[in-house]
Structures are given as structure tokens and as C-alpha cells.
């Protein structure tokens, strides 16, 4: 829970508001307490939606739907106001974590836990369906875990089975990855109760394996797999559970059991008040959440529509957080990690002199986690840009760099984002380093209208939320398919491109492989022959033999480094001599070692420039002088992102006035900036325009920069 903000009310509808539980595109959810002491989750609709008549209709329907559900496993409505100036809905508060958080923090659940989860949620859905409703958004984020069982929440898009849609006919309603084939096809089709059963199957598969059964990534790819592909149930080792999930995930709605039948089919006792249905680490997480409710922050008395005045005092949550960090340092066990995470080092960037204006560029990076090499390279790139700016005698202001380490962890990334948004001197943030951290922080940065520019998060689509202040300053994984196709198919000796998609590579591999296959015949006169192999495949020889039998005269592998090495060795054992490529994420020491001589002549397209590129010569020389070595991958891109921010700040600066954060967002969105690695300009969604990439290859046993990757039509 976060503390209340100055603009938040402290009372609404008989509830004293104690803190923020979350915020979405349409409203804010608060923790409230009634005069009798009962806790509630109070959703308050934003004014711009409250004034919309159509939205009022939908919100009224949400309240009516939620009130019709009677089940101990569904969170009940405790109060609502649909007609007033500030519409709100209150439900009983459940302090436990969402299933999505529990799996992310503690890993997949054991089989018994999944069975209990399935049986009790089937009872909740049976009550929903008995009320003549379809939930339509059964997903891990809408299931809260408690010691005595799960609770189904959020009937925001529930509807009567025979209701007429209030949405556009081609709108897909629900959460991709956890929706049914009939929802995925859209087209105005009204999904019935069987659709909720399919979504429950997706949820239970996620709880068992830690991943959605149809993968993740680009929405279009998710919808296609949901309709056409079999679910990925690797990791579901219990035979009975595997059969059950197969029944729930049947493509034909008529072939799925009903929620009531599912309750009878699952042979597992309900917990009956006992906590032994969950593993110990999840029980501890639930206990921590319950204990946190005993230390609620103090609040000032305001009412809805009347913002608090004066400077808000820090809530107890923040005091405890800082005290906890200090305790770790005092204990000595985590001193380095805490200092790295909290460090603010202006010394290397030119501290402001007396009377000078000094503003801050933040760096949110993975400095000690799985992508620490990229994170530290980006930190150096930003520091170098700021130092060079501060060395100017005519500079209109002084800049500092504030660096926070999120370790590549999504939960820690959210804390880092909160720190940056609270610091008024921070006008922009470069980062995060990877997709999980980036996806978790967008809401916080957007709410504060604080510019955040990532140069190495390449996902095509992030969780559904507003991204007004977010800039993706690199081509997405999907955009990198264009230079791959150009390199492999725009040559006289190639007619068909074999695309091997290895699910071990995760969502980025799926995006690149899927779009390379799909666009091969669109961008060129050639064709593609795709094969998909499940996670954990070790023998690629039969698949490669099949691809060569189907006249593949060029080859692209989308997956991880281990699979690429196996593929290279299997391909080297055939007569194939044509061009071969893999994703840039494969390009590490493990591929060279494991593939051996078979790695020779493999090529890669990457979104980052090399220090040996002619346009990076001056930057690379400055980096060597400052840091004593050549820049790592992503350093030049971070240097460019900082330069983009500095140029926009300089254009906005007038007198001694601090540029508004929103003004900086607008300025960057309208800018064109010539950087070391590329020209930076953004479309209306703040994605980078263009698909510029760089070509690398294995030559004489090592990686070498080969120059800019070819463009479509070149």
C-alpha cells in the first residue's frame, strides 16, 4: 500500500481512506475503513470518466453484476454510489497477495495447492454463472490468496449472458493470455460461461508452471496462439492435473466441463480454515500483508473533491522502508547492495556551485542482476553525456546523475520508480534495462508525468496501461525482423527462409520468429518455412532435416544461446552452406564455446552500435579517456538518450524557471535528435521511428561488427 497523496480525499461514502492500493486508467483504489472498523477496497472513478454517460452505464452495470454474486470465494460488494459526482464501489478488503504476485515471488504452486485453487474458484464461477453472468476476466491478477482459500475479484467487465455488447464489435474484451478462443476472435461474439472455464484453465496452468499456456508478448501473436495452437503444458508432471487442464483448455466450448462439473471432478478437500493448502513462502507473504494492516499511516481530514493543503507528512510506510534499509546497512550483510541501490553520486558529474541551478537525470538500471553488463554500460553512457554538458562554459544549468539499481527485479523496479517520482529535481529517467522492470514501472512514471526513456527494453507491447511519458528509444524485437528478412532473403541465391522458433527463448524469440515468418512474403518475393519446437528441445537434427527437405536455403533461429549452439552443430552436420542468422540475444561467450567451429559465419542483427563503427568513433574515444576502456553494448544508446533529454531541457529553459515534467514529455515527443547510434524521432505512441539495426558476425572464432544491417528494399 502507498501513502495518500496531497490531492487524495481522506473520506468518501462513509469510509476513512487509509492509503492507495493501486491506480488504473479509470480510477484509484483506496484502502478504506468504515466507522465500525471494517476494511474495504474503495474504487473511486476519475472525474473525466464520471462525466461520461456511457461510462456511467458500464459502471452501474459493474456494481449490479458484483452484487448478484453470492459465494464465499468471491469478494462481496459492501457499498456503492453510481449516481453522485464521485462514483465509487467498495468491496470487502482482502489483505492477501494476488496469485500473479505470489507466483512471481515464490514460484509455481504445488499440485495440491493448484487443485484447491481450481476447486474453490470453480465454486466462485458457478455462483457467477448461476447469477446469469460471465466474469470475462479470470486471470491471476484477479485472484487474491488468503489462508483459508482464494477470492475472485473485479467484475468490472462482467456481463449478463444474454446482454448486448456495449463495446465495438471488433474489440477483444479480457486479458490476452488468459482469455478463451471465442473471446480472442472478437467480432462481437458474446462469450458464455464456458469462456470463464477456459480462462480458469489458463490460470491454473500458470499457477502450476509459472507461465501462461499460450506464452506472452505481442497481443496479435497471443490471440493467434490462443485460437490455433495447443497449450504449452510442459512442467505439468501430474497426469491427472494434465488431463484436467487439457479438458478446460479445449478449443470447443461444448467440450469443456461447466464450473459446477469441475467442482465435482476435482478430488481435493477445501482447506477448512487451515493454511496447509499453500507452501510456506506463500503463507509468509500472506502473513506479511496481514501484519502490514496493523501499521496504517496517519491522514489529514479532507473529503472527496477537497484536496489536502500544506505539505503532507511522510506516511509510516515510508519511514519503515527507510528504517529497514538502514538496518540492512548496519548489519553489514548487504551493505554493498543497499549502497549501490540507493546511491546518488553527483561528484563524477560536476556538482553545482553556489547559486547554480542543478537538475537531475535519473538512471534506473540493472547493476547487480542478470543484465548488469548492459546496465553499467548505460550508466556510463549517461554519466559521460552529463559530464560533457557540464564542462561547457555557456551551460544554462548544471546537471546531476542519480543512479538507482533495480537488479532487474520487477518489484524492486517499482520501488525505484517511486523514489524517482518523489524527487522533484529529477526531470527524466533513462532506463530500465529489461522488459520485466520496464513493464512494472510505467504506471508510476506516467502518473507523475516523468519522462522515462528505455534504450534496451525491446518488447512490442507492455501491460495495458497509459504510457504517456514512456519513450521506447530502440527498435522493438518485432521491428528487428525487418533487417533479418532483408539480410537473408534479398539475395539472388535464396528463395525460401527456414524459421526455427524455439520456445526456450521466451516472448522476445516468439515475437521475432513469428513476425519474420509472417513478413517474409510481404517484404520480399521469397517464402518462409516455419517450425516451432517446445521448450527444452535438445535434438534439433530431425527438425533441421525437415526444413532442408522443404527447400530452405537460408536459416534463422529464434531462441536462446543454448538452443542456438545445438542448432549450429546440427546444421553443420548437414551439407547446408547457405546463410544463417540468430537473434542478437544469442551473441555471448556461451554460444561460441558450445557451438565451437559450427559457430563460424553465423550472423546477428542487433539494435546497438559497436565502438568500431565510424559514427561512434568520437564517443568511443571519449569513453576510453573517461573510463579506461571501450564502451560496452548499449552505452552509446544511453549516451544518446541523455543527449536527447539535455537538448530538450536546454530548449525549454527560460530564466530560472524549472521546466515542467509534462512540458519535457511534449518536447521530446516532438523532437528529432541526431545521436551517435541513430536518428531519434518518435511516433504518436512514443515508439522509435525506423528499424535501423547493426550487423554482427562470427569470424575467426570471435564476434565482429560488420556494419549497418540492410533495410527493406535495399
C-alpha positions in Angstrom: 0.0 0.0 0.0 1.2 3.5 -0.8 0.5 6.6 1.3 -2.2 9.1 0.3 -1.2 12.0 -1.9 -2.0 15.6 -1.4 -4.8 15.6 -3.9 -6.5 12.4 -2.5 -9.6 12.6 -0.3 -9.5 11.1 3.2 -13.2 10.2 3.4 -15.7 9.0 0.8 -19.0 7.3 1.2 -18.6 6.6 5.0 -15.1 5.3 4.5 -12.0 6.8 6.1 -9.3 6.3 3.4 -6.0 5.0 4.7 -3.8 4.6 1.7 -3.6 3.8 -2.0 -3.9 0.1 -3.1 -3.4 0.9 -6.8 -4.3 3.2 -9.7 -5.5 2.4 -13.2 -6.6 4.2 -16.3 -10.1 4.8 -15.0 -9.8 5.3 -11.2 -7.9 4.9 -8.0 -8.4 2.1 -5.5 -8.0 3.0 -1.8 -7.9 1.1 1.4 -10.8 2.4 3.4 -12.2 1.8 6.9 -15.8 2.2 8.0 -16.9 3.7 11.3 -17.4 0.1 12.5 -13.7 -0.7 11.8 -14.3 -2.9 8.7 -11.7 -2.6 5.9 -12.8 -2.2 2.3 -11.2 -1.7 -1.1 -12.8 1.5 -2.4 -12.6 2.2 -6.2 -13.2 5.9 -7.0 -13.8 6.8 -10.6 -11.7 9.6 -12.2 -13.7 12.8 -12.9 -13.2 12.6 -16.7 -15.0 9.2 -16.7 -17.6 10.2 -14.2 -18.8 12.9 -16.6 -19.2 10.3 -19.5 -22.7 8.9 -19.7 -21.7 5.7 -21.5 -19.1 5.1 -18.8 -21.8 5.6 -16.1 -23.8 2.9 -17.7 -20.9 0.5 -17.7 -20.0 1.3 -14.1 -23.6 0.9 -13.0 -23.6 -2.5 -14.7 -20.4 -3.4 -12.8 -22.0 -2.7 -9.5 -25.2 -4.6 -10.3 -23.2 -7.6 -11.5 -21.0 -7.8 -8.5 -24.0 -7.5 -6.1 -25.6 -10.6 -7.8 -22.8 -12.9 -7.0 -23.1 -14.9 -3.7 -20.1 -17.0 -2.9 -17.6 -17.2 0.0 -14.9 -17.4 -2.7 -15.9 -14.1 -4.5 -15.3 -10.8 -2.8 -18.6 -9.2 -1.9 -19.7 -5.6 -2.6 -20.2 -3.7 0.7 -21.3 -0.3 -0.7 -21.5 1.8 -3.9 -22.6 5.2 -5.3 -23.2 5.2 -9.0 -25.1 8.5 -9.5 -23.1 11.0 -7.4 -20.4 13.4 -8.5 -17.7 11.0 -7.4 -18.9 7.4 -8.3 -17.4 4.7 -6.1 -17.6 1.0 -5.4 -16.5 -0.7 -2.2 -15.8 -4.4 -1.7 -14.6 -6.3 1.3 -10.8 -5.9 1.6 -8.6 -9.0 1.3 -5.1 -8.3 2.5 -3.6 -11.3 0.7 -1.4 -11.0 -2.4 -2.7 -11.7 -5.9 -1.9 -15.1 -7.4 0.2 -13.3 -10.0 2.4 -11.8 -7.3 2.6 -15.0 -5.3 3.8 -17.0 -8.3 6.2 -14.2 -9.4 7.8 -14.0 -5.9 7.6 -17.6 -4.7 7.4 -19.7 -7.9 4.8 -22.1 -9.2 2.4 -23.7 -6.7 2.5 -27.5 -5.8 -0.1 -29.8 -7.3 -2.4 -29.8 -4.2 -2.4 -26.1 -4.0 -3.5 -25.9 -7.6 -6.2 -28.4 -7.1 -7.6 -26.5 -4.1 -7.4 -23.3 -6.1 -9.2 -24.9 -9.0 -12.0 -26.3 -6.9 -12.8 -23.2 -4.9 -12.5 -20.9 -8.0 -14.9 -23.2 -9.8 -17.4 -22.7 -7.0 -17.0 -18.9 -7.3 -17.6 -19.2 -11.1 -20.6 -21.4 -10.6 -22.1 -18.7 -8.4 -21.3 -16.1 -11.1 -22.9 -18.2 -13.8 -25.9 -19.0 -11.6 -26.5 -15.3 -11.3 -26.7 -15.2 -15.1 -23.3 -13.5 -15.5 -20.0 -14.2 -17.2 -16.9 -12.8 -15.5 -14.8 -12.4 -18.7 -11.5 -11.5 -17.0 -10.5 -14.6 -14.9 -6.7 -14.1 -14.5 -4.0 -14.4 -11.8 -4.3 -10.7 -11.0 -8.0 -11.1 -10.2 -7.5 -13.9 -7.7 -6.4 -13.0 -4.1 -4.8 -15.6 -1.9 -5.8 -15.9 1.8 -5.0 -18.5 4.4 -8.5 -20.2 4.1 -8.7 -20.1 0.3 -8.7 -17.8 -2.8 -11.0 -14.9 -3.6 -12.2 -13.9 -7.1 -12.4 -10.2 -7.6 -13.1 -7.5 -10.1 -16.4 -7.8 -12.0 -15.5 -4.6 -14.0 -16.3 -6.3 -17.4 -18.7 -8.9 -16.2 -22.0 -9.0 -18.2 -25.2 -10.9 -18.4 -25.1 -13.9 -20.6 -27.8 -12.5 -22.9 -26.6 -8.9 -22.8 -25.9 -6.8 -25.8 -22.3 -5.6 -26.0 -21.5 -2.0 -25.1 -18.2 -2.2 -26.9 -17.2 -2.0 -30.5 -17.8 -5.2 -32.4 -14.2 -5.9 -33.1 -13.0 -5.2 -29.6 -11.4 -8.1 -27.7 -12.6 -8.0 -24.1 -10.4 -9.6 -21.4 -6.7 -10.1 -20.8 -4.7 -11.7 -23.6 -3.0 -14.9 -22.4 -5.9 -15.7 -20.1 -8.9 -15.4 -22.5 -10.8 -18.0 -24.5 -10.6 -18.6 -28.3 -14.1 -17.2 -28.6 -13.0 -14.0 -26.8 -9.8 -13.9 -28.9 -11.7 -13.9 -32.2 -13.7 -10.8 -31.2 -16.2 -9.9 -33.8 -19.0 -9.1 -31.4 -19.2 -12.7 -30.2 -20.8 -13.0 -26.8 -18.6 -15.3 -24.7 -20.6 -17.7 -22.5 -19.8 -19.4 -19.1 -17.5 -21.9 -20.9 -15.3 -18.9 -21.7 -14.6 -18.4 -18.0 -13.8 -22.1 -17.6 -11.2 -21.8 -20.4 -9.7 -18.8 -18.6 -9.6 -20.7 -15.4 -7.7 -23.4 -17.2 -5.1 -20.8 -18.3 -4.9 -19.5 -14.7 -4.3 -23.0 -13.2 -1.7 -23.8 -15.9 0.0 -20.5 -14.9 -0.1 -21.4 -11.2 1.4 -24.8 -12.0 4.2 -23.8 -14.4 4.8 -20.1 -13.7 3.9 -19.1 -17.3 0.7 -18.6 -19.3 0.0 -21.7 -21.5 -0.1 -19.7 -24.7 3.0 -17.6 -24.0 3.3 -13.9 -23.7 4.4 -10.9 -25.8 2.6 -9.2 -28.7 -1.1 -9.2 -28.4 -1.7 -10.3 -32.0 0.6 -13.3 -31.5 -1.1 -14.2 -28.2 -4.6 -14.1 -29.8 -3.4 -16.3 -32.8 -1.9 -18.9 -30.5 -5.0 -19.0 -28.3 -7.2 -19.8 -31.3 -4.8 -22.1 -33.2 -2.1 -23.6 -31.0 -2.2 -26.3 -28.4 -1.4 -25.1 -24.9 2.2 -25.4 -23.6 1.8 -27.7 -20.5 5.5 -28.6 -20.1 6.1 -28.7 -16.4 2.7 -30.2 -15.5 4.0 -33.5 -14.4 0.9 -34.8 -12.5 -1.0 -36.9 -15.0 -4.5 -36.2 -13.6 -3.9 -32.5 -13.5 -2.6 -32.5 -17.0 -5.7 -34.3 -18.2 -7.9 -31.8 -16.3 -6.1 -28.8 -17.8 -6.5 -30.3 -21.3 -10.2 -30.5 -20.8 -10.5 -26.9 -19.5 -8.4 -25.7 -22.5 -10.4 -27.4 -25.2 -10.9 -25.1 -28.2 -14.6 -26.2 -28.5 -16.6 -24.6 -25.7 -19.0 -27.5 -25.6 -16.1 -29.9 -24.8 -15.2 -28.1 -21.6 -16.8 -29.0 -18.2 -19.0 -26.5 -16.6 -17.9 -24.8 -13.4 -20.3 -26.9 -11.4 -19.0 -30.1 -13.0 -15.4 -29.0 -12.4 -16.2 -28.7 -8.6 -17.3 -32.3 -8.6 -14.5 -33.5 -10.8 -11.6 -32.2 -8.7 -11.0 -34.6 -5.8 -9.3 -32.3 -3.2 -10.7 -31.1 0.1 -11.1 -27.4 0.8 -8.7 -26.0 3.4 -11.4 -25.5 6.0 -9.5 -22.7 7.7 -6.2 -24.4 7.5 -3.1 -22.8 5.8 -1.6 -26.1 4.8 -3.0 -25.9 1.3 -0.3 -23.3 0.4 3.5 -23.6 0.5 5.3 -21.9 3.5 6.8 -19.0 1.5 3.3 -18.0 0.2 1.9 -18.3 3.7 4.6 -15.9 4.9 3.7 -13.5 2.1 0.1 -13.6 3.2 1.1 -13.1 6.9 3.3 -10.1 6.0 0.4 -8.5 4.2 -1.9 -9.0 7.1 0.6 -7.7 9.5 1.1 -4.6 7.4 -2.5 -3.7 8.1 -1.6 -3.1 11.7 0.6 -0.2 10.9 -1.5 2.2 8.8 -0.4 5.8 8.1 -1.9 8.9 9.7 -4.1 11.1 7.5 -5.4 14.6 7.4 -9.2 15.2 7.3 -10.4 16.1 3.8 -13.4 14.9 1.7 -13.8 13.9 -1.9 -13.3 16.8 -4.1 -11.3 18.8 -1.5 -7.6 18.2 -1.8 -5.5 18.4 1.3 -3.5 21.5 1.8 0.0 22.1 3.1 3.0 19.7 2.9 1.9 16.1 3.5 3.8 14.4 6.3 5.6 11.2 5.3 3.4 8.1 5.9 4.6 5.4 8.3 5.2 3.1 5.4 8.0 5.2 4.0 9.5 5.6 7.5 9.6 1.9 8.0 11.0 1.4 4.5 13.9 3.7 5.2 14.5 2.3 8.6 14.6 -1.2 7.1 17.3 -0.1 4.6 19.3 1.4 7.4 19.1 -1.8 9.4 20.5 -3.8 6.5 23.5 -1.5 6.2 24.1 -1.6 10.0 24.0 -5.4 9.9 26.8 -5.4 7.3 25.4 -8.4 5.3 24.0 -6.3 2.4 26.0 -3.1 2.7 27.2 -3.0 -0.9 23.9 -3.9 -2.4 22.0 -1.2 -0.5 24.5 1.5 -1.2 24.5 0.6 -4.9 20.7 0.7 -4.9 20.4 4.0 -3.1 23.5 5.8 -4.4 23.3 9.4 -5.6 26.8 10.3 -6.8 27.0 13.9 -8.2 30.8 14.1 -7.8 31.6 12.5 -11.1 29.1 14.6 -13.0 30.0 18.1 -11.9 28.2 19.3 -8.8 26.6 22.6 -8.9 28.3 25.6 -7.5 26.8 28.1 -5.1 23.8 29.7 -6.6 23.7 27.5 -9.7 20.6 25.7 -10.8 21.1 21.9 -10.6 18.6 19.4 -12.1 18.9 15.7 -12.2 18.7 12.9 -14.8 18.0 9.6 -13.2 19.3 6.2 -14.3 17.2 3.2 -13.4 19.3 0.2 -14.3 20.1 -3.4 -13.5 23.5 -3.0 -12.0 23.8 -6.2 -10.0 21.3 -8.6 -11.7 21.2 -10.7 -14.8 21.7 -7.8 -17.2 24.3 -5.9 -15.1 26.7 -5.6 -18.0 24.1 -3.7 -20.0 23.0 -1.6 -17.0 26.5 -0.5 -16.1 27.3 0.4 -19.8 24.2 2.5 -19.8 25.1 4.2 -16.5 28.5 5.2 -18.0 26.9 6.4 -21.2 24.6 8.8 -19.2 27.4 10.0 -17.0 29.6 10.8 -19.9 26.9 12.8 -21.6 26.2 14.8 -18.5 29.9 15.4 -17.8 30.4 16.7 -21.3 27.4 19.0 -20.9 28.6 20.3 -17.5 32.1 21.1 -18.9 30.5 23.7 -21.2 31.2 27.3 -20.0 28.0 28.5 -21.5 25.7 25.9 -20.0 22.4 27.4 -18.8 22.2 25.0 -15.8 24.0 22.2 -14.2 23.0 18.5 -14.3 23.5 15.7 -11.8 23.1 12.0 -12.3 21.2 9.9 -9.8 21.6 6.1 -10.2 19.3 3.5 -8.6 19.8 -0.2 -9.0 16.6 -2.3 -9.6 18.6 -5.5 -10.1 16.3 -6.4 -13.0 13.6 -7.3 -10.5 10.1 -6.1 -11.2 9.1 -5.5 -7.6 12.3 -3.6 -6.8 11.9 -1.6 -10.0 8.6 -0.3 -8.7 10.3 1.0 -5.5 13.0 2.6 -7.6 10.4 4.4 -9.8 8.6 5.6 -6.7 11.8 7.2 -5.4 12.4 8.9 -8.7 8.9 10.3 -9.0 9.0 11.7 -5.5 12.3 13.6 -6.2 11.2 17.0 -7.7 14.7 17.6 -9.1 14.6 14.5 -11.3 13.3 15.7 -14.7 13.8 12.5 -16.7 14.9 8.9 -16.2 17.0 6.7 -18.5 16.0 3.0 -18.2 15.0 0.4 -17.1 17.4 -2.1 -18.6 15.0 -5.0 -19.4 11.4 -5.8 -20.2 10.1 -7.1 -16.8 11.3 -4.0 -14.9 10.0 -1.7 -17.6 6.6 -3.2 -17.7 6.2 -2.8 -13.9 7.1 0.9 -13.7 5.1 2.5 -16.5 2.1 3.3 -14.4 4.2 5.1 -11.7 6.1 7.2 -14.2 3.0 8.1 -16.2 1.1 9.2 -13.2 3.9 11.6 -12.3 4.3 12.6 -16.0 8.0 11.9 -15.5 9.9 11.2 -18.8 11.3 7.6 -18.9 13.4 6.5 -21.9 14.4 2.9 -22.3 17.1 2.0 -24.9 17.2 -1.7 -24.2 13.7 -2.9 -23.4 12.5 -4.2 -26.7 9.1 -5.7 -26.0 6.5 -5.0 -28.6 3.7 -4.4 -26.1 3.7 -3.8 -22.4 0.9 -4.4 -19.9 -2.3 -2.4 -20.7 -1.9 1.0 -19.1 -1.3 4.5 -20.2 2.2 5.2 -21.4 2.1 9.0 -22.0 5.6 9.7 -20.5 7.3 6.5 -21.8 9.6 6.5 -24.8 11.0 3.3 -26.3 14.2 4.6 -27.9 15.1 1.4 -29.6 13.5 -0.8 -32.3 11.3 -3.5 -30.7 12.1 -7.2 -31.0 9.4 -7.3 -33.6 10.9 -4.4 -35.7 14.2 -6.3 -35.8 12.5 -8.9 -38.0 12.7 -6.5 -40.9 16.6 -6.3 -41.2 16.7 -10.1 -40.6 14.4 -10.7 -43.6 16.4 -8.1 -45.7 19.7 -9.7 -44.9 18.6 -13.3 -45.7 16.0 -13.0 -48.5 17.2 -10.1 -50.5 19.9 -12.1 -52.3 19.8 -14.0 -55.6 20.7 -17.4 -54.1 17.8 -17.6 -51.6 14.2 -18.3 -52.3 12.9 -19.8 -49.0 13.8 -18.9 -45.5 13.6 -21.6 -42.8 12.5 -20.1 -39.5 13.1 -22.2 -36.4 11.2 -20.8 -33.4 12.4 -22.3 -30.1 10.0 -21.5 -27.2 13.0 -21.7 -24.8 13.8 -18.1 -26.0 10.6 -16.7 -24.4 8.4 -13.9 -25.6 11.2 -12.0 -27.5 12.1 -15.1 -29.5 8.4 -15.6 -30.3 7.9 -12.0 -31.5 11.0 -12.1 -33.7 10.3 -15.6 -35.1 6.6 -15.1 -35.6 7.0 -11.8 -37.5 10.0 -13.0 -39.5 7.9 -15.8 -40.8 4.8 -13.7 -41.3 6.5 -10.8 -43.1 9.0 -12.7 -45.3 6.4 -12.9 -48.1 5.2 -9.4 -47.5 8.6 -7.6 -47.7 10.2 -9.8 -50.4 9.2 -12.2 -53.2 10.6 -15.1 -51.2 8.7 -17.5 -48.9 9.3 -18.9 -45.4 9.0 -22.4 -43.9 8.5 -22.2 -40.1 8.9 -24.8 -37.4 8.2 -24.4 -33.7 9.8 -26.6 -31.1 8.8 -26.8 -27.4 10.9 -25.6 -24.5 13.7 -28.0 -23.6 14.2 -29.5 -27.0 17.7 -30.9 -27.2 17.8 -32.8 -30.5 17.3 -30.4 -33.4 18.6 -32.7 -36.2 15.1 -34.1 -37.2 13.6 -30.6 -37.4 16.5 -29.2 -39.4 16.3 -32.2 -41.8 12.6 -31.5 -42.3 13.4 -27.8 -43.0 16.0 -28.7 -45.5 13.7 -31.2 -47.2 11.3 -28.3 -47.7 13.9 -26.4 -49.7 15.0 -23.9 -47.0 18.1 -22.2 -48.5 18.6 -19.7 -45.7 18.2 -20.2 -42.0 17.0 -18.1 -39.0 17.0 -19.4 -35.4 14.8 -17.6 -32.7 15.6 -18.8 -29.3 18.2 -18.9 -26.6 22.0 -19.3 -26.7 22.0 -23.0 -25.7 19.5 -23.9 -28.4 21.4 -21.8 -31.0 24.5 -23.8 -30.2 22.7 -27.1 -30.7 21.1 -25.8 -33.9 24.5 -24.7 -35.2 26.1 -28.1 -34.6 23.1 -29.9 -36.1 23.2 -27.7 -39.2 26.9 -28.1 -39.5 26.4 -31.9 -39.8 24.4 -31.4 -43.0 25.5 -30.3 -46.5 23.9 -26.9 -45.9 26.2 -24.0 -46.8 23.7 -21.1 -47.0 23.4 -18.0 -44.8 22.4 -18.5 -41.2 21.3 -16.0 -38.6 20.1 -15.9 -35.0 18.8 -13.2 -32.6 21.3 -10.8 -31.0 20.5 -12.2 -27.5 22.3 -15.3 -28.6 25.5 -13.4 -29.1 27.5 -14.3 -26.0 30.5 -16.4 -25.0 28.4 -19.4 -24.3 27.3 -19.7 -28.0 30.9 -19.5 -29.2 32.1 -22.1 -26.7 29.2 -24.6 -27.1 28.9 -24.3 -30.8 32.7 -24.5 -31.4 33.6 -24.4 -35.1 29.9 -24.7 -36.1 29.5 -21.0 -34.9 31.6 -19.7 -37.8 29.8 -17.5 -40.3 26.6 -17.1 -38.2 25.3 -13.6 -38.2 23.1 -11.4 -36.0 21.2 -8.2 -36.2 21.3 -6.0 -33.1 19.8 -2.7 -32.1 23.1 -1.4 -30.6 26.1 0.1 -32.4 29.7 -1.1 -32.0 32.6 1.1 -30.7 34.4 0.4 -34.0 31.6 1.9 -36.1 32.8 5.2 -37.8 29.9 7.3 -36.4 30.8 6.1 -32.9 34.5 7.0 -33.2 34.4 10.3 -31.2 32.1 8.8 -28.5 34.3 5.7 -28.1 37.5 7.8 -27.7 35.8 10.0 -25.0 34.6 6.8 -23.2 38.2 5.4 -23.2 39.6 8.6 -21.8 37.0 8.8 -19.0 36.6 5.1 -18.1 39.8 3.5 -19.4 38.2 1.1 -21.8 36.0 0.7 -24.9 32.2 1.2 -24.3 30.0 -1.8 -23.8 26.9 -2.6 -25.8 24.1 -0.1 -25.0 26.5 2.6 -23.7 26.2 4.8 -26.9 22.4 4.4 -26.9 22.2 5.6 -23.3 24.6 8.5 -24.1 22.2 9.4 -26.9 19.1 9.2 -24.6 20.8 11.6 -22.2 21.7 13.9 -25.1 18.1 13.9 -26.2 16.9 14.9 -22.7 19.7 17.6 -22.4 18.8 19.1 -25.8 15.1 19.3 -24.9 15.8 20.8 -21.4 18.0 23.4 -23.0 15.3 24.4 -25.4 12.7 24.6 -22.6 14.8 26.6 -20.1 13.8 30.2 -19.6 15.3 32.3 -16.8 15.4 30.4 -13.5 12.2 28.5 -14.0 12.3 24.7 -13.7 10.9 23.1 -16.8 7.6 21.2 -16.0 7.8 17.5 -16.4 4.8 17.4 -18.7 6.5 20.1 -20.9 9.6 17.9 -21.2 7.5 14.9 -22.3 5.8 17.0 -25.0 9.2 18.5 -26.2 10.8 15.1 -26.5 7.8 13.7 -28.3 8.1 16.4 -31.0 11.9 16.3 -31.3 14.2 14.8 -33.8 17.7 14.2 -32.4 20.8 13.0 -34.3 22.7 10.7 -32.0 25.7 8.5 -32.1 23.8 5.3 -32.9 20.8 6.6 -34.9 18.4 9.4 -35.5 15.8 9.6 -32.7 12.2 10.5 -33.6 9.0 9.0 -32.1 5.6 8.2 -33.4 2.3 9.1 -31.7 2.7 6.1 -29.3 6.3 7.2 -28.4 7.9 4.3 -30.2 11.1 4.9 -32.1 10.5 5.5 -35.8 12.5 3.3 -38.2 14.1 -0.1 -38.0 17.8 0.8 -38.1 19.9 -2.1 -36.8 23.5 -3.3 -37.0 25.1 -6.4 -38.4 27.5 -8.7 -36.5 29.0 -12.0 -37.4 31.3 -14.8 -36.2 34.6 -14.5 -38.0 37.7 -16.5 -37.0 36.1 -17.7 -33.8 35.0 -14.2 -32.5 32.3 -11.6 -32.9 32.9 -8.8 -35.4 31.0 -5.7 -36.3 30.0 -5.9 -40.0 28.3 -2.5 -40.4 24.7 -1.3 -40.6 22.1 -4.0 -41.3 20.4 -3.8 -44.7 17.0 -2.1 -44.9 13.9 -3.4 -46.6 14.1 -2.8 -50.4 17.9 -2.1 -50.1 
